Amino acid sequence: MSYVEVPGAQVPIRMWADPSTVEDVAMQQLRNVATLPWIKGLAVMPDVHFGKGATVGSVIAMKDAVCPAAVGVDIGCGMSAVRTSLTANDLPGDLSRLRSKIEQAIPVGRGMHDSPVDPGAFHGFATAGWDGFWGRFEGVAETVKFRQERAIKQMGTLGSGNHFVEVCVDLTGCVWLMLHSGSRNIGKELADHHIGVARDLPHNQGLVDRDLAVFVADTPQMAAYRNDLFWAQEYAKYNRAIMMALLKDVVRKEFKKAGPTFEQEISCHHNYVAEERYDGMDLLVTRKGAIRAGSGDYGIIPGSMGTGSYIVKGLGNEASFNSASHGAGRRMSRNAAKKRFSTQDLEEQTRGVECRKDSGVVDEIPGAYKPIEKVIDQQTDLVAVVAKLKQVVCVKG
C-alpha cells in the first residue's frame, strides 16, 4: 500500500497504517508531534502504537532540533541476523540443550558477565575502534560515569522485556541466528538524564506535551546530548555484535561435526537519530521503532515469539524518509496481555518453539502483537521481502 495523509499543524502525517485502527492516544501523540516548530516531516509505520512522548513506529524529521523522548530510552535498540550453512536437517529433535547453552553464554534480564568479554577472542571479530570507543566514555554525562564497570560487564548481554535471541529456519530450510537488544541500562540512564534536561529549557515551556521537549542546534545542551546519543548508539551496536559472536561460538561447538559457517551479518538500529538530507535540507531524522530502508539496505522485521520474522531489502522511499517498520508492534499493553492471557494460552501460541512458557513472559505472547503478515503487506512500497523465518528456539530476557 501507499501512505494515507492526515492533516497536521506544521506538516501532514504520512501513515502506512489505517488511521481508523490506530488507538486514539497514539493519534493524539502524532498530532502533538506535528505541532513542533522544528518539524519538517512525520512518517508513521504500520506497527505504530502508543509510546512515551512519541509513538513507537514513527519517523520524525526535524531541522536543527532533536527530541530525546522521541528517540526512546533504549537508545540504539535494534536487530542483528545472520544466515548459517546449517539446515533444518542438522538440528536435533530436542532443542532444549541448545537453548540452555545459549542462555549460559549470553546473560539475560539484569544479568551481566562476571568479567568483561574480550572481543579479540572471537574469530574474525573487528576490534578496530574498540579502545577509542571506551575512551570516549569519559565524555558522557557525569551522572552515569561511575557505572563504567557495569557498562563494560553488560556488554554482550540481552536485557529484558521484548529482547530475544533466536534460532530460526527460513522457507528453504536454512538456519539463521537472530537477536534483538539495545544499549542496556547505560543507554536508559543517559536518555533519562537528557530528557530531564530538555524539559527545563525555556524554549520547551509552551509545548503541547512536555515529553516532546527538544534540544536545538548550536547549544551546549544539544552538543552534550548528541555526544551521549551517538556513544550509546555505538554501545548498542557493539552489544549486539558481541552477543552474535557468543551465539556463533555456541553454534560452532554444538554443531562441530557440521562445521557451520556464517554469511555477512545484517544489523539495524530502530531507536536512533541519523543525519540525512531530504529536499535539499540537512535534517536530523529520528526513528523510534523504525528501521532505515534506503535503496538496497537490508533490514529485519520480527514478529512475536511464536510467529516468525522477515529479512527485507529497502526500496528507498523518500516519502517515508527511507524507513520501514521495526516489527509487528504491540496491539495491547503488557498489563492488558497479562490480564487477558494465561500460561496455557502461551503454550498453545508458541507450540513448536523451544522457549520459556511461564508467567514471566506472558506479556510477550503472540496474541499481544499485531499480525506480522499484515504489517509487511502494509509497506510493500517501502521494502521487498528477502526471506521469511520461523523461530525454533527463542531465548527471552
Order of alpha helices (4+ residues) and beta strands (2+ residues): beta-beta-alpha-beta-beta-beta-alpha-beta-alpha-alpha-alpha-beta-beta-alpha-beta-alpha-beta-beta-beta-beta-beta-beta-beta-alpha-alpha-beta-alpha-beta
